[in-house]
Amino acid sequence: MKDNPPAKNIAIIAYASSVFLYLHLMVFIAVFGVAIILNYNKGNKFASFHIRQMFGIAIIAVVVSVFADNIPKDQLLLPLLIITLMVLLALLGLISSLRNQQDLLPFIGKYFQKWFTFIK
């Protein structure tokens, strides 16, 4: 097993914030914000990679949450499934960071790395 890369804990905090997607969006944003702040001005490549992955998941989750408010109560299954999928993707990212790897999330990870280059 490789040595732990610097800022591995920051990457883990970013993914751990996904647990709060089910509880409360503001708590999720606060915990995820901690990961961003901890990596601010450090520019650790390992942490930045995983923060970009989780940032993409967060944007999708927020958009789904906003639209879920306008969906009739009997049709909330789709938003719940999408949020569950986002949590599963975050779990894949968490496993990747725990294994000291930078694996892209399936289907969307490469886009997150390209779109969110401002996260350094």
N, C-alpha and C positions, 0 to 999 in steps of 0.2 A: 504494500500500500504506500502511496506517495505521502510525503509530509503534507501537513495541512497548509494550504495556501494562506497568505495573509488575508485578513478580512473575511475568512470563512464564516465567522459568526454574523457578520453583517448580512451576508447572503441568506443565511438561515433565518434571521429576523424578518427579512423581506418576504420569504415564503411563508413563514409562520403567521404572518398577518392575514393570510387567506382564511384562517379559521374564523376570523371576525366578519367575513362576508355574510355568514348566517346570522350573526348576532346584531351588529349595528354598523352601518356604513362609516359613521364618524370614528368609531373605535378602530376600524380597519385602516382608515386613512391616517389616524394618529400613529398606529404601530408601524405602518409602512413608511410614514414620514421619518420615523426614528432611523430606519435603515438608510434612507437617503441622506439624512443629516450626518450620520456617522461616517458616511463615505465622502461627504462634501469636502472638496479641496485635497482629498487623498488620492483620488483617481485610481484606486485599485482596480485593475482589469478584471479580476475574478469577481469581485463584488459588483462592479458596474455591469458586467455581463448578466448576472442573475437579477440585479435590480431592473434592468431593461426588460427582461423576460416577465418579471412580476408587474412592472408598470403597464405593460400591454394587457395582461390579465386584469389589472385593476380598471383600466379604461373600459374594457368590455363589460365588466361587472357593474360599473357605475352607469353606463348607457342602458344596460338591461334593467337596472333598478329604477331608473327614471321612467323608462317606458312601461315598466310593470305597474306603476301607479295608475296608468291610464287603461289598463286591461281589466275587463270584467273579472270579478272574483272567481267565477267558475272556469276561467281560462288561464289560470296562473301556472299551469303545469309547465308550459314551455319556458317561461323565465326561470322557474325553479330548476329545470333541467340544464339550462345554459349556465346558471350560477354553479350548479353541481359540477358541470364539465370544467368550469374555470378552476374550481377547487381541486379537481383531479389533476388538471394540468399543473397547478401550483405544487401539488404533491410530487409529481414527476420532477419538477424543477428542484424541489427540496431534496429529493433522493439524489439527484445529480450533484447538488452542492455538497451533500454529506459524503459523497464518493469522491470529492475533490475533482469533479469533472465539469466541463462547460458544454453540456449537451443541449442542443436546441430543442424547444418544445415542438411536438409534432404539428405539422401543417402551418403553424403561425409564428414559430420562434424566429425564423430567418427574417421575417418582416419586422418583428419587434426590434431586432438588432439593427436593421437598416433605418427604421423610422425614428428611433429614439437615441440617435447618436449624441444628442446634447447631454445625455447622462454619462458622465465620464468618471 
